[in-house]
Amino acid sequence: MKKWNTTIRYAGFSLIGVALLMFVSAYIAFKNDMDDSFDPLVFSGMVSLLSGFFAIIGTKSQEKMTIEDGFRIVTGCWIAACVFGALPFLLYGGEFTVVNAFFESVSGFTTTGASILNNIEALPNGMQFWRIATAWMGGIGIVTLVSLVISGQHDRHSVLASAELSDLAKSYYGGRKKHFVYRMIVVYLIITSVSAIALRLTKMPWFDATTLAMSACSTCGFCTKNISVAFYDNVAVEIILIVAMLMGATNFSLMFSTIWPDKRTRKNLFNTQVVRWFLALVAIAILGVTANLYFSGYCATFPRALRLAAFQVCSLSTTTGFATADTNIWPTGSMGILLLCSLVCGCSGSTSGGMKMDRFVIVVKSLKGLVNSLIGVKNVNRTKLDGQVKTEENITSIIAFMGMYVLIIAIGALVFGISMDFKTSITASIACIGSVGPGFGEVSSMGNYAGFLGFQKVIAMLIMLLGRVEIFPMLIAVRSIFTR
């Protein structure tokens, strides 16, 4: 039990953060004539606040922490936030059964954006805001936020950052990990604020502008409208969201270094291979989908095809999941490209999910080196990414991650396939582990997960959590339960 004291303590800090957002949501409910979400939010906020407070005072601070402690903390914080985050939904009722309440909470905090709601607009404003606030808090990382409020030695911040953020995410920053966390949060707040102001300038109400900005920057895709962004039918809104989504899917430290360069950090958005690969592949995907939509006759004009393609490609390649069209009736070629976008996705060090572009680039380069070595070309077996040589251990760990990623997709598809068709089951599994949200079939851009059986929703939640913490931290934390 002693080894879990630290996990409980830091989970307590995360619950205090959850409580604060519940109170903000309750305030919004109060300002809207004290709508039906006020009582559930206030009660849930008090429960979360007291639980967090007692978790902190009931445990002792640990001066030295190992990386295994960090993995337990990461997993514990995510699970605690998801469990307590479900309370407002559960107390509100309506479409939120016990399983549905937990599903919506896990989907929000993991920024998956998958929903069980058939009528989103029926929710009062306070509950609408809480639903998207879960995604906004989950986007930057609950443990990342925790590291800002804890006191103590530098090694705590170091271990927490190492556990929460992958080595790929930190590879473009050579300073202290605590400073890396600060950079991420500053960039996150700036993107959210600027996006909200820009959306407001399109004559959008402040509530819609703020919630859309929070959802776009967290790359979650929760929206306050039943038909998502298609409700607004506004080119300016779509362009702003495209920029916000792409920024949310780009390494935050690189963005910070671009705006505030220093002597130690020479990398920025304009000289980094991963970002160039990401933007290039997004552009290629947009052109491919545009051509398919236009020449297949789905869109009568090229500009219309380009508008639809640009938004949907950016939405899925950043794992946001916003929609301006029903992609379920698009041509097969377009659906295939969008499915590939849902697999690779954005960059490490961002709010995006998926396999990450960094891993994809490294694997492609290592395969190229392997092929060249097989045909006798010398001195090509070293894989580099932005000047950094990747060791065999690095490459092996990436391949192991991708192998586990595909295995989990296959298991999820088998479970979902018990009651769903193949298109729905396979794309839902990809969407859950990649934090994408929509797939095709019954879970398309205009569909939802309401038709899943109860145990299938539980499996989907587990897959979302595994994808959000990038699989291995959660597996190591579970393993530690059965070891001394």
PyMOL commands that set and color helices and strands:
alter all, ss='L'
color gray80, all
select helices_A, chain A and resi 2-31+38-57+67-85+87-92+98-109+120-122+125-140+142-149+154-164+167-170+177-200+206-217+228-231+235-248+252-259+273-295+302-317+327-329+332-344+357-374+392-416+422-433+441-443+454-468+472-481
alter helices_A, ss='H'
color red, helices_A
select strands_A, chain A and resi 383-385+388-390
alter strands_A, ss='S'
color yellow, strands_A
deselect
rebuild
show_as cartoon
